[in-house]
Amino acid sequence: MPESVEQIFARREEIASLLSVDVGGTILCCHFFWQEDIEFDIDPREVDEQRKAEGLFDFMAQVGRLLGKDVILTPENMQEIVLVRFDSRANTISQEFVGWR
């Protein structure tokens, strides 16, 4: 494991980097696309029960609190469609886009 994220980005041309995190039975994958954003992807089929959804939302809140930033859940490649948001100022999780399927 590298000591810093800078080491990961410095070696991206040489090796592919992937960080997988198991959050209550849901695997979140970080591919280190950009230094400005932390982006995880999930297979939504893995979030097949309430406890897994709550684990995912708790993870979002923990990251948001740690960084003091909002955290959003969106469909792949659709940042304009926010499904769930952790609001760092209000310290709340909310469902944003109810009608999306």
Biopython code that builds the backbone (N, CA, C, O; Angstrom):
import numpy as np
from Bio.PDB.StructureBuilder import StructureBuilder

atoms = [
    (1, "MET", "N", (0.842, -1.174, 0.000)),
    (1, "MET", "CA", (0.000, 0.000, 0.000)),
    (1, "MET", "C", (0.890, 1.241, 0.000)),
    (1, "MET", "O", (1.777, 1.358, 0.846)),
    (2, "PRO", "N", (0.674, 2.153, -0.917)),
    (2, "PRO", "CA", (1.467, 3.385, -0.932)),
    (2, "PRO", "C", (1.220, 4.215, 0.328)),
    (2, "PRO", "O", (0.176, 4.105, 0.971)),
    (3, "GLU", "N", (2.192, 5.036, 0.657)),
    (3, "GLU", "CA", (2.058, 5.889, 1.837)),
    (3, "GLU", "C", (1.188, 7.106, 1.573)),
    (3, "GLU", "O", (0.643, 7.686, 2.513)),
    (4, "SER", "N", (1.047, 7.507, 0.313)),
    (4, "SER", "CA", (0.240, 8.685, 0.000)),
    (4, "SER", "C", (-0.428, 8.511, -1.363)),
    (4, "SER", "O", (0.005, 7.708, -2.190)),
    (5, "VAL", "N", (-1.478, 9.275, -1.571)),
    (5, "VAL", "CA", (-2.186, 9.225, -2.853)),
    (5, "VAL", "C", (-1.304, 9.802, -3.960)),
    (5, "VAL", "O", (-1.454, 9.426, -5.122)),
    (6, "GLU", "N", (-0.399, 10.697, -3.622)),
    (6, "GLU", "CA", (0.511, 11.250, -4.619)),
    (6, "GLU", "C", (1.354, 10.150, -5.265)),
    (6, "GLU", "O", (1.635, 10.204, -6.462)),
    (7, "GLN", "N", (1.756, 9.155, -4.476)),
    (7, "GLN", "CA", (2.533, 8.037, -5.025)),
    (7, "GLN", "C", (1.713, 7.241, -6.041)),
    (7, "GLN", "O", (2.257, 6.752, -7.031)),
    (8, "ILE", "N", (0.426, 7.111, -5.800)),
    (8, "ILE", "CA", (-0.445, 6.389, -6.736)),
    (8, "ILE", "C", (-0.498, 7.130, -8.065)),
    (8, "ILE", "O", (-0.333, 6.527, -9.125)),
    (9, "PHE", "N", (-0.728, 8.448, -8.007)),
    (9, "PHE", "CA", (-0.822, 9.217, -9.251)),
    (9, "PHE", "C", (0.517, 9.298, -9.978)),
    (9, "PHE", "O", (0.543, 9.349, -11.207)),
    (10, "ALA", "N", (1.625, 9.312, -9.248)),
    (10, "ALA", "CA", (2.947, 9.363, -9.877)),
    (10, "ALA", "C", (3.236, 8.098, -10.677)),
    (10, "ALA", "O", (3.991, 8.146, -11.649)),
    (11, "ARG", "N", (2.658, 6.985, -10.293)),
    (11, "ARG", "CA", (2.946, 5.699, -10.959)),
    (11, "ARG", "C", (1.819, 5.238, -11.884)),
    (11, "ARG", "O", (1.868, 4.120, -12.398)),
    (12, "ARG", "N", (0.819, 6.067, -12.101)),
    (12, "ARG", "CA", (-0.320, 5.661, -12.931)),
    (12, "ARG", "C", (0.056, 5.258, -14.348)),
    (12, "ARG", "O", (-0.615, 4.413, -14.942)),
    (13, "GLU", "N", (1.107, 5.836, -14.902)),
    (13, "GLU", "CA", (1.533, 5.478, -16.256)),
    (13, "GLU", "C", (2.154, 4.079, -16.279)),
    (13, "GLU", "O", (2.136, 3.406, -17.310)),
    (14, "GLU", "N", (2.704, 3.641, -15.138)),
    (14, "GLU", "CA", (3.384, 2.350, -15.058)),
    (14, "GLU", "C", (2.445, 1.206, -14.687)),
    (14, "GLU", "O", (2.533, 0.113, -15.247)),
    (15, "ILE", "N", (1.552, 1.463, -13.743)),
    (15, "ILE", "CA", (0.675, 0.411, -13.231)),
    (15, "ILE", "C", (-0.737, 0.943, -13.043)),
    (15, "ILE", "O", (-0.935, 2.125, -12.763)),
    (16, "ALA", "N", (-1.706, 0.070, -13.198)),
    (16, "ALA", "CA", (-3.098, 0.425, -12.915)),
    (16, "ALA", "C", (-3.312, 0.343, -11.409)),
    (16, "ALA", "O", (-2.817, -0.572, -10.751)),
    (17, "SER", "N", (-4.045, 1.296, -10.875)),
    (17, "SER", "CA", (-4.302, 1.315, -9.434)),
    (17, "SER", "C", (-5.795, 1.223, -9.182)),
    (17, "SER", "O", (-6.592, 1.919, -9.811)),
    (18, "LEU", "N", (-6.158, 0.364, -8.262)),
    (18, "LEU", "CA", (-7.551, 0.190, -7.876)),
    (18, "LEU", "C", (-7.594, -0.080, -6.383)),
    (18, "LEU", "O", (-6.881, -0.946, -5.877)),
    (19, "LEU", "N", (-8.425, 0.656, -5.694)),
    (19, "LEU", "CA", (-8.655, 0.423, -4.274)),
    (19, "LEU", "C", (-10.081, -0.082, -4.132)),
    (19, "LEU", "O", (-11.026, 0.601, -4.526)),
    (20, "SER", "N", (-10.242, -1.277, -3.569)),
    (20, "SER", "CA", (-11.579, -1.840, -3.331)),
    (20, "SER", "C", (-11.839, -1.850, -1.841)),
    (20, "SER", "O", (-10.989, -2.248, -1.044)),
    (21, "VAL", "N", (-13.040, -1.402, -1.479)),
    (21, "VAL", "CA", (-13.437, -1.331, -0.081)),
    (21, "VAL", "C", (-14.758, -2.068, 0.071)),
    (21, "VAL", "O", (-15.709, -1.804, -0.665)),
    (22, "ASP", "N", (-14.819, -2.993, 1.026)),
    (22, "ASP", "CA", (-16.063, -3.704, 1.320)),
    (22, "ASP", "C", (-16.789, -2.925, 2.411)),
    (22, "ASP", "O", (-16.319, -2.832, 3.545)),
    (23, "VAL", "N", (-17.931, -2.374, 2.051)),
    (23, "VAL", "CA", (-18.750, -1.608, 2.994)),
    (23, "VAL", "C", (-20.029, -2.398, 3.239)),
    (23, "VAL", "O", (-21.005, -2.266, 2.501)),
    (24, "GLY", "N", (-20.012, -3.210, 4.272)),
    (24, "GLY", "CA", (-21.193, -3.976, 4.651)),
    (24, "GLY", "C", (-21.714, -4.906, 3.576)),
    (24, "GLY", "O", (-22.923, -5.115, 3.479)),
    (25, "GLY", "N", (-20.821, -5.474, 2.759)),
    (25, "GLY", "CA", (-21.256, -6.389, 1.717)),
    (25, "GLY", "C", (-21.381, -5.760, 0.348)),
    (25, "GLY", "O", (-21.710, -6.451, -0.616)),
    (26, "THR", "N", (-21.129, -4.469, 0.234)),
    (26, "THR", "CA", (-21.113, -3.777, -1.047)),
    (26, "THR", "C", (-19.670, -3.382, -1.333)),
    (26, "THR", "O", (-19.020, -2.757, -0.495)),
    (27, "ILE", "N", (-19.166, -3.741, -2.509)),
    (27, "ILE", "CA", (-17.792, -3.410, -2.872)),
    (27, "ILE", "C", (-17.775, -2.061, -3.578)),
    (27, "ILE", "O", (-18.457, -1.867, -4.584)),
    (28, "LEU", "N", (-16.987, -1.129, -3.042)),
    (28, "LEU", "CA", (-16.784, 0.182, -3.643)),
    (28, "LEU", "C", (-15.389, 0.198, -4.238)),
    (28, "LEU", "O", (-14.431, -0.199, -3.575)),
    (29, "CYS", "N", (-15.257, 0.651, -5.482)),
    (29, "CYS", "CA", (-13.966, 0.647, -6.183)),
    (29, "CYS", "C", (-13.560, 2.066, -6.537)),
    (29, "CYS", "O", (-14.336, 2.817, -7.128)),
    (30, "CYS", "N", (-12.329, 2.429, -6.167)),
    (30, "CYS", "CA", (-11.758, 3.723, -6.519)),
    (30, "CYS", "C", (-10.670, 3.480, -7.552)),
    (30, "CYS", "O", (-9.749, 2.698, -7.318)),
    (31, "HIS", "N", (-10.778, 4.156, -8.705)),
    (31, "HIS", "CA", (-9.845, 3.947, -9.813)),
    (31, "HIS", "C", (-8.788, 5.048, -9.923)),
    (31, "HIS", "O", (-7.892, 4.945, -10.761)),
    (32, "PHE", "N", (-8.865, 6.081, -9.113)),
    (32, "PHE", "CA", (-7.893, 7.171, -9.117)),
    (32, "PHE", "C", (-7.803, 7.849, -10.485)),
    (32, "PHE", "O", (-6.731, 7.929, -11.086)),
    (33, "PHE", "N", (-8.957, 8.335, -10.965)),
    (33, "PHE", "CA", (-9.008, 9.028, -12.250)),
    (33, "PHE", "C", (-8.418, 10.430, -12.160)),
    (33, "PHE", "O", (-7.620, 10.825, -13.010)),
    (34, "TRP", "N", (-8.806, 11.181, -11.137)),
    (34, "TRP", "CA", (-8.401, 12.578, -10.997)),
    (34, "TRP", "C", (-7.918, 12.841, -9.583)),
    (34, "TRP", "O", (-8.391, 12.218, -8.632)),
    (35, "GLN", "N", (-6.977, 13.761, -9.444)),
    (35, "GLN", "CA", (-6.496, 14.127, -8.117)),
    (35, "GLN", "C", (-7.480, 15.029, -7.391)),
    (35, "GLN", "O", (-7.455, 15.109, -6.163)),
    (36, "GLU", "N", (-8.350, 15.714, -8.139)),
    (36, "GLU", "CA", (-9.273, 16.675, -7.540)),
    (36, "GLU", "C", (-10.509, 16.020, -6.925)),
    (36, "GLU", "O", (-11.146, 16.605, -6.048)),
    (37, "ASP", "N", (-10.850, 14.822, -7.372)),
    (37, "ASP", "CA", (-12.069, 14.145, -6.925)),
    (37, "ASP", "C", (-11.746, 12.745, -6.431)),
    (37, "ASP", "O", (-10.812, 12.096, -6.903)),
    (38, "ILE", "N", (-12.534, 12.300, -5.475)),
    (38, "ILE", "CA", (-12.502, 10.896, -5.088)),
    (38, "ILE", "C", (-13.762, 10.285, -5.676)),
    (38, "ILE", "O", (-14.874, 10.701, -5.347)),
    (39, "GLU", "N", (-13.591, 9.312, -6.535)),
    (39, "GLU", "CA", (-14.743, 8.686, -7.186)),
    (39, "GLU", "C", (-14.721, 7.184, -6.922)),
    (39, "GLU", "O", (-13.744, 6.496, -7.220)),
    (40, "PHE", "N", (-15.811, 6.701, -6.362)),
    (40, "PHE", "CA", (-15.993, 5.269, -6.169)),
    (40, "PHE", "C", (-17.096, 4.811, -7.099)),
    (40, "PHE", "O", (-18.039, 5.558, -7.362)),
    (41, "ASP", "N", (-16.989, 3.599, -7.597)),
    (41, "ASP", "CA", (-18.120, 3.028, -8.322)),
    (41, "ASP", "C", (-18.604, 1.792, -7.584)),
    (41, "ASP", "O", (-17.854, 1.133, -6.863)),
    (42, "ILE", "N", (-19.874, 1.500, -7.786)),
    (42, "ILE", "CA", (-20.498, 0.340, -7.164)),
    (42, "ILE", "C", (-21.350, -0.367, -8.208)),
    (42, "ILE", "O", (-21.732, 0.214, -9.224)),
    (43, "ASP", "N", (-21.636, -1.622, -7.937)),
    (43, "ASP", "CA", (-22.626, -2.347, -8.728)),
    (43, "ASP", "C", (-23.933, -2.208, -7.949)),
    (43, "ASP", "O", (-24.068, -2.804, -6.881)),
    (44, "PRO", "N", (-24.887, -1.447, -8.449)),
    (44, "PRO", "CA", (-26.118, -1.216, -7.685)),
    (44, "PRO", "C", (-26.867, -2.490, -7.331)),
    (44, "PRO", "O", (-27.663, -2.497, -6.391)),
    (45, "ARG", "N", (-26.625, -3.566, -8.068)),
    (45, "ARG", "CA", (-27.290, -4.839, -7.751)),
    (45, "ARG", "C", (-26.815, -5.399, -6.415)),
    (45, "ARG", "O", (-27.502, -6.218, -5.804)),
    (46, "GLU", "N", (-25.638, -4.958, -5.957)),
    (46, "GLU", "CA", (-25.130, -5.411, -4.663)),
    (46, "GLU", "C", (-25.878, -4.766, -3.493)),
    (46, "GLU", "O", (-25.884, -5.306, -2.386)),
    (47, "VAL", "N", (-26.497, -3.632, -3.732)),
    (47, "VAL", "CA", (-27.235, -2.937, -2.669)),
    (47, "VAL", "C", (-28.672, -3.455, -2.721)),
    (47, "VAL", "O", (-29.585, -2.781, -3.199)),
    (48, "ASP", "N", (-28.837, -4.675, -2.212)),
    (48, "ASP", "CA", (-30.103, -5.381, -2.368)),
    (48, "ASP", "C", (-30.892, -5.525, -1.070)),
    (48, "ASP", "O", (-31.854, -6.290, -1.000)),
    (49, "GLU", "N", (-30.482, -4.790, -0.054)),
    (49, "GLU", "CA", (-31.238, -4.788, 1.198)),
    (49, "GLU", "C", (-30.959, -3.489, 1.949)),
    (49, "GLU", "O", (-29.956, -2.817, 1.712)),
    (50, "GLN", "N", (-31.858, -3.160, 2.847)),
    (50, "GLN", "CA", (-31.800, -1.900, 3.578)),
    (50, "GLN", "C", (-30.474, -1.719, 4.318)),
    (50, "GLN", "O", (-29.918, -0.621, 4.320)),
    (51, "ARG", "N", (-29.969, -2.766, 4.937)),
    (51, "ARG", "CA", (-28.736, -2.644, 5.724)),
    (51, "ARG", "C", (-27.554, -2.259, 4.842)),
    (51, "ARG", "O", (-26.676, -1.516, 5.281)),
    (52, "LYS", "N", (-27.519, -2.749, 3.608)),
    (52, "LYS", "CA", (-26.438, -2.386, 2.692)),
    (52, "LYS", "C", (-26.556, -0.933, 2.251)),
    (52, "LYS", "O", (-25.552, -0.230, 2.142)),
    (53, "ALA", "N", (-27.776, -0.486, 1.999)),
    (53, "ALA", "CA", (-27.985, 0.927, 1.651)),
    (53, "ALA", "C", (-27.558, 1.822, 2.806)),
    (53, "ALA", "O", (-26.893, 2.836, 2.596)),
    (54, "GLU", "N", (-27.933, 1.454, 4.014)),
    (54, "GLU", "CA", (-27.545, 2.248, 5.179)),
    (54, "GLU", "C", (-26.031, 2.265, 5.363)),
    (54, "GLU", "O", (-25.470, 3.286, 5.762)),
    (55, "GLY", "N", (-25.357, 1.140, 5.077)),
    (55, "GLY", "CA", (-23.893, 1.099, 5.148)),
    (55, "GLY", "C", (-23.258, 2.028, 4.126)),
    (55, "GLY", "O", (-22.290, 2.724, 4.431)),
    (56, "LEU", "N", (-23.801, 2.039, 2.917)),
    (56, "LEU", "CA", (-23.307, 2.927, 1.871)),
    (56, "LEU", "C", (-23.498, 4.390, 2.268)),
    (56, "LEU", "O", (-22.587, 5.204, 2.111)),
    (57, "PHE", "N", (-24.680, 4.720, 2.781)),
    (57, "PHE", "CA", (-24.945, 6.102, 3.187)),
    (57, "PHE", "C", (-24.066, 6.516, 4.365)),
    (57, "PHE", "O", (-23.624, 7.662, 4.437)),
    (58, "ASP", "N", (-23.815, 5.600, 5.273)),
    (58, "ASP", "CA", (-22.926, 5.882, 6.400)),
    (58, "ASP", "C", (-21.500, 6.147, 5.903)),
    (58, "ASP", "O", (-20.834, 7.063, 6.385)),
    (59, "PHE", "N", (-21.037, 5.348, 4.944)),
    (59, "PHE", "CA", (-19.721, 5.564, 4.350)),
    (59, "PHE", "C", (-19.648, 6.955, 3.713)),
    (59, "PHE", "O", (-18.668, 7.674, 3.909)),
    (60, "MET", "N", (-20.676, 7.333, 2.956)),
    (60, "MET", "CA", (-20.712, 8.649, 2.333)),
    (60, "MET", "C", (-20.606, 9.739, 3.393)),
    (60, "MET", "O", (-19.858, 10.703, 3.231)),
    (61, "ALA", "N", (-21.355, 9.580, 4.474)),
    (61, "ALA", "CA", (-21.339, 10.583, 5.544)),
    (61, "ALA", "C", (-19.974, 10.654, 6.222)),
    (61, "ALA", "O", (-19.488, 11.746, 6.518)),
    (62, "GLN", "N", (-19.355, 9.513, 6.469)),
    (62, "GLN", "CA", (-18.035, 9.503, 7.112)),
    (62, "GLN", "C", (-16.992, 10.204, 6.243)),
    (62, "GLN", "O", (-16.191, 10.987, 6.753)),
    (63, "VAL", "N", (-16.994, 9.931, 4.941)),
    (63, "VAL", "CA", (-16.053, 10.593, 4.030)),
    (63, "VAL", "C", (-16.330, 12.101, 4.011)),
    (63, "VAL", "O", (-15.404, 12.909, 4.071)),
    (64, "GLY", "N", (-17.600, 12.466, 3.927)),
    (64, "GLY", "CA", (-17.968, 13.880, 3.897)),
    (64, "GLY", "C", (-17.563, 14.616, 5.163)),
    (64, "GLY", "O", (-17.057, 15.737, 5.099)),
    (65, "ARG", "N", (-17.781, 13.994, 6.304)),
    (65, "ARG", "CA", (-17.380, 14.621, 7.572)),
    (65, "ARG", "C", (-15.866, 14.759, 7.666)),
    (65, "ARG", "O", (-15.355, 15.796, 8.089)),
    (66, "LEU", "N", (-15.153, 13.712, 7.271)),
    (66, "LEU", "CA", (-13.697, 13.719, 7.329)),
    (66, "LEU", "C", (-13.101, 14.833, 6.465)),
    (66, "LEU", "O", (-12.160, 15.512, 6.876)),
    (67, "LEU", "N", (-13.657, 15.012, 5.268)),
    (67, "LEU", "CA", (-13.131, 16.000, 4.334)),
    (67, "LEU", "C", (-13.815, 17.360, 4.416)),
    (67, "LEU", "O", (-13.332, 18.340, 3.849)),
    (68, "GLY", "N", (-14.947, 17.415, 5.126)),
    (68, "GLY", "CA", (-15.701, 18.669, 5.192)),
    (68, "GLY", "C", (-16.298, 19.050, 3.851)),
    (68, "GLY", "O", (-16.373, 20.230, 3.507)),
    (69, "LYS", "N", (-16.731, 18.031, 3.081)),
    (69, "LYS", "CA", (-17.272, 18.264, 1.743)),
    (69, "LYS", "C", (-18.558, 17.468, 1.543)),
    (69, "LYS", "O", (-18.795, 16.462, 2.211)),
    (70, "ASP", "N", (-19.383, 17.943, 0.606)),
    (70, "ASP", "CA", (-20.563, 17.194, 0.224)),
    (70, "ASP", "C", (-20.125, 15.945, -0.539)),
    (70, "ASP", "O", (-19.092, 15.946, -1.209)),
    (71, "VAL", "N", (-20.920, 14.881, -0.430)),
    (71, "VAL", "CA", (-20.666, 13.632, -1.135)),
    (71, "VAL", "C", (-21.953, 13.272, -1.862)),
    (71, "VAL", "O", (-23.037, 13.318, -1.281)),
    (72, "ILE", "N", (-21.830, 12.911, -3.143)),
    (72, "ILE", "CA", (-23.024, 12.601, -3.927)),
    (72, "ILE", "C", (-22.943, 11.196, -4.506)),
    (72, "ILE", "O", (-21.863, 10.668, -4.769)),
    (73, "LEU", "N", (-24.122, 10.610, -4.695)),
    (73, "LEU", "CA", (-24.286, 9.328, -5.373)),
    (73, "LEU", "C", (-25.053, 9.608, -6.651)),
    (73, "LEU", "O", (-26.156, 10.153, -6.617)),
    (74, "THR", "N", (-24.460, 9.230, -7.788)),
    (74, "THR", "CA", (-25.073, 9.490, -9.087)),
    (74, "THR", "C", (-25.047, 8.225, -9.938)),
    (74, "THR", "O", (-24.282, 7.304, -9.652)),
    (75, "PRO", "N", (-25.869, 8.171, -10.972)),
    (75, "PRO", "CA", (-25.693, 7.100, -11.962)),
    (75, "PRO", "C", (-24.350, 7.309, -12.666)),
    (75, "PRO", "O", (-23.833, 8.426, -12.702)),
    (76, "GLU", "N", (-23.796, 6.247, -13.218)),
    (76, "GLU", "CA", (-22.505, 6.341, -13.885)),
    (76, "GLU", "C", (-22.530, 7.376, -15.004)),
    (76, "GLU", "O", (-23.436, 7.399, -15.837)),
    (77, "ASN", "N", (-21.508, 8.230, -15.001)),
    (77, "ASN", "CA", (-21.323, 9.285, -16.012)),
    (77, "ASN", "C", (-22.474, 10.290, -16.069)),
    (77, "ASN", "O", (-22.716, 10.885, -17.119)),
    (78, "MET", "N", (-23.180, 10.487, -14.966)),
    (78, "MET", "CA", (-24.301, 11.437, -14.925)),
    (78, "MET", "C", (-24.232, 12.280, -13.653)),
    (78, "MET", "O", (-25.125, 12.205, -12.809)),
    (79, "GLN", "N", (-23.174, 13.080, -13.513)),
    (79, "GLN", "CA", (-23.019, 13.871, -12.297)),
    (79, "GLN", "C", (-24.146, 14.865, -12.077)),
    (79, "GLN", "O", (-24.357, 15.322, -10.954)),
    (80, "GLU", "N", (-24.872, 15.204, -13.135)),
    (80, "GLU", "CA", (-25.969, 16.165, -12.984)),
    (80, "GLU", "C", (-27.204, 15.536, -12.333)),
    (80, "GLU", "O", (-28.106, 16.259, -11.909)),
    (81, "ILE", "N", (-27.258, 14.212, -12.249)),
    (81, "ILE", "CA", (-28.390, 13.528, -11.625)),
    (81, "ILE", "C", (-27.932, 12.991, -10.269)),
    (81, "ILE", "O", (-27.319, 11.927, -10.183)),
    (82, "VAL", "N", (-28.239, 13.737, -9.225)),
    (82, "VAL", "CA", (-27.834, 13.343, -7.873)),
    (82, "VAL", "C", (-28.954, 12.528, -7.255)),
    (82, "VAL", "O", (-30.067, 13.020, -7.067)),
    (83, "LEU", "N", (-28.649, 11.271, -6.939)),
    (83, "LEU", "CA", (-29.643, 10.385, -6.327)),
    (83, "LEU", "C", (-29.686, 10.575, -4.816)),
    (83, "LEU", "O", (-30.760, 10.666, -4.222)),
    (84, "VAL", "N", (-28.518, 10.633, -4.208)),
    (84, "VAL", "CA", (-28.399, 10.785, -2.758)),
    (84, "VAL", "C", (-27.267, 11.765, -2.495)),
    (84, "VAL", "O", (-26.246, 11.743, -3.182)),
    (85, "ARG", "N", (-27.451, 12.629, -1.494)),
    (85, "ARG", "CA", (-26.436, 13.620, -1.152)),
    (85, "ARG", "C", (-26.192, 13.623, 0.352)),
    (85, "ARG", "O", (-27.131, 13.600, 1.149)),
    (86, "PHE", "N", (-24.916, 13.650, 0.725)),
    (86, "PHE", "CA", (-24.548, 13.984, 2.095)),
    (86, "PHE", "C", (-24.186, 15.459, 2.075)),
    (86, "PHE", "O", (-23.255, 15.868, 1.380)),
    (87, "ASP", "N", (-24.918, 16.253, 2.835)),
    (87, "ASP", "CA", (-24.686, 17.694, 2.948)),
    (87, "ASP", "C", (-23.793, 17.924, 4.159)),
    (87, "ASP", "O", (-24.221, 17.730, 5.297)),
    (88, "SER", "N", (-22.554, 18.336, 3.914)),
    (88, "SER", "CA", (-21.588, 18.475, 5.011)),
    (88, "SER", "C", (-21.942, 19.609, 5.966)),
    (88, "SER", "O", (-21.635, 19.528, 7.156)),
    (89, "ARG", "N", (-22.576, 20.653, 5.473)),
    (89, "ARG", "CA", (-22.951, 21.759, 6.372)),
    (89, "ARG", "C", (-24.082, 21.358, 7.308)),
    (89, "ARG", "O", (-24.054, 21.672, 8.498)),
    (90, "ALA", "N", (-25.069, 20.668, 6.768)),
    (90, "ALA", "CA", (-26.223, 20.265, 7.572)),
    (90, "ALA", "C", (-25.999, 18.917, 8.259)),
    (90, "ALA", "O", (-26.760, 18.537, 9.149)),
    (91, "ASN", "N", (-24.950, 18.193, 7.842)),
    (91, "ASN", "CA", (-24.643, 16.872, 8.386)),
    (91, "ASN", "C", (-25.829, 15.915, 8.205)),
    (91, "ASN", "O", (-26.223, 15.201, 9.127)),
    (92, "THR", "N", (-26.383, 15.924, 6.984)),
    (92, "THR", "CA", (-27.548, 15.084, 6.685)),
    (92, "THR", "C", (-27.380, 14.354, 5.360)),
    (92, "THR", "O", (-26.657, 14.800, 4.469)),
    (93, "ILE", "N", (-28.064, 13.226, 5.256)),
    (93, "ILE", "CA", (-28.166, 12.473, 4.004)),
    (93, "ILE", "C", (-29.582, 12.680, 3.488)),
    (93, "ILE", "O", (-30.546, 12.582, 4.248)),
    (94, "SER", "N", (-29.707, 12.966, 2.192)),
    (94, "SER", "CA", (-31.047, 13.132, 1.635)),
    (94, "SER", "C", (-31.124, 12.513, 0.250)),
    (94, "SER", "O", (-30.150, 12.495, -0.502)),
    (95, "GLN", "N", (-32.302, 12.009, -0.065)),
    (95, "GLN", "CA", (-32.564, 11.492, -1.404)),
    (95, "GLN", "C", (-32.947, 12.697, -2.244)),
    (95, "GLN", "O", (-33.856, 13.447, -1.888)),
    (96, "GLU", "N", (-32.259, 12.881, -3.351)),
    (96, "GLU", "CA", (-32.443, 14.077, -4.154)),
    (96, "GLU", "C", (-33.396, 13.874, -5.333)),
    (96, "GLU", "O", (-34.307, 14.673, -5.547)),
    (97, "PHE", "N", (-33.181, 12.814, -6.085)),
    (97, "PHE", "CA", (-33.874, 12.625, -7.350)),
    (97, "PHE", "C", (-34.740, 11.386, -7.245)),
    (97, "PHE", "O", (-34.273, 10.271, -7.480)),
    (98, "VAL", "N", (-35.991, 11.580, -6.896)),
    (98, "VAL", "CA", (-36.888, 10.479, -6.573)),
    (98, "VAL", "C", (-37.327, 9.699, -7.806)),
    (98, "VAL", "O", (-37.503, 8.484, -7.720)),
    (99, "GLY", "N", (-37.509, 10.358, -8.951)),
    (99, "GLY", "CA", (-38.120, 9.715, -10.103)),
    (99, "GLY", "C", (-37.201, 8.925, -10.999)),
    (99, "GLY", "O", (-37.680, 8.288, -11.937)),
    (100, "TRP", "N", (-35.884, 8.934, -10.754)),
    (100, "TRP", "CA", (-34.958, 8.260, -11.666)),
    (100, "TRP", "C", (-35.036, 6.748, -11.521)),
    (100, "TRP", "O", (-35.148, 6.238, -10.406)),
    (101, "ARG", "N", (-34.979, 6.037, -12.620)),
    (101, "ARG", "CA", (-34.950, 4.559, -12.604)),
    (101, "ARG", "C", (-33.949, 4.072, -13.603)),
    (101, "ARG", "O", (-33.764, 2.865, -13.754)),
]
sb = StructureBuilder()
sb.init_structure("model")
sb.init_model(0)
sb.init_chain("A")
sb.init_seg("    ")
for serial, (resi, resn, name, xyz) in enumerate(atoms, 1):
    if name == "N":
        sb.init_residue(resn, " ", resi, " ")
    sb.init_atom(name, np.array(xyz, "f"), 0.0, 1.0, " ", f" {name:<3s}", serial, name[0])
structure = sb.get_structure()
